[in-house]
Amino acid sequence: MTTIETNRRQESDVSGVQASPALTASLQRVLVDLIELHLQGKQAHWNVVGTNFRDLHLQLDELVDVARTGSDTVAERLRALDAVPDGRSDTVAAATSLPRFPAYEINTTEAVDLITTRVYATVDTMRDVHDGVDAEDPTTADILHQLIDGLEKLAWLIKSENRKV
């Protein structure tokens, strides 16, 4: 009688990937900054005035959409890795690295500078955690790559509103 060799694993040998505490903490840092970027983008969107108002108003909505979608992607990735994301407002306010946003009406020139700084602060967080994330989970690092690419493109488009040649 011939025995057929098999590569089948036992069910007990199969499990999903689980985020380490370090990976969870890194993604939590990204999550709170994306949520804060979303909120600050909306604050700017509501209170911007001045030259090129409509264009900037619409660009800010694009940024808000990217930040909101990005935060959802990061939170869902945390859940896929059996970690628990924390997007509560008190957590975001306590943990974000973004500078505070003014609570007053702002002109378009100031809004461009303020928002561009906050986009780059969010990207800085992603770049800061990237190598550790990549070492543990290259799939999650790919998500960071996509977010960085999208946010840097938006920063370029927004900051070009103030560029003079």
Secondary structure, 3 states (H helix, E strand, C coil): CCCCCCCCCCHHHCCCCCCCHHHHHHHHHHHHHHHHHHHHHHHHHHHEECCCHHHHHHHHHHHHHHHHHHHHHHHHHHHHCCCCCCCCHHHHHHHCCCCCCCCCCEEHHHHHHHHHHHHHHHHHHHHHHHHHHHHHCHHHHHHHHHHHHHHHHHHHHHHHHHCCC
